[in-house]
Amino acid sequence: GSDTGGSVRLPAAYTGVVGFKPSYGRLSRWGLVAYTSSLDTPGLMTNSVADARLLYTLLEGHDPLDATSLKGSAKSPSRWNRTPGGLALQGLRVGIPQEYAVEEMSEATREAWEVGAARLRDVGADIVPVSLETTAAALAAYYVI
């Protein structure tokens, strides 16, 4: 599917699968009907991170039929490399936006965030609180774009 503002990642999060939006230009947009041309990116939905990595590796690269696709191959994301003990994220810092913990968030969602953060911490990531002060204006800006 295509992902502009979460059309792949959000349904994946809601259904427990992996949603991956590659960087703009890494996957060909040839044949894609764009919602907003400068933001749309083909995205992947898979059952696992390993499947997302495999599919991305097969699909990424320059497409002469797509003027927005980048020339040259991206290096395989080292953060996806597996170790015998599982996924290794040492040295990766993951920010948890404090503004997203809104009052309306269900307890189940809040617990899922905590479990996700704990899992990332367990495989070596450094979990840090961050502030995205412009979050309140983000939706309005998105509609303007």
Summary of the structure (lengths in Angstrom):
residues: 145
radius of gyration: 17.0
end to end distance: 20.5
largest distance: 48.2
contacts: 321
relative contact order: 0.13
helix: 34%
strand: 17%
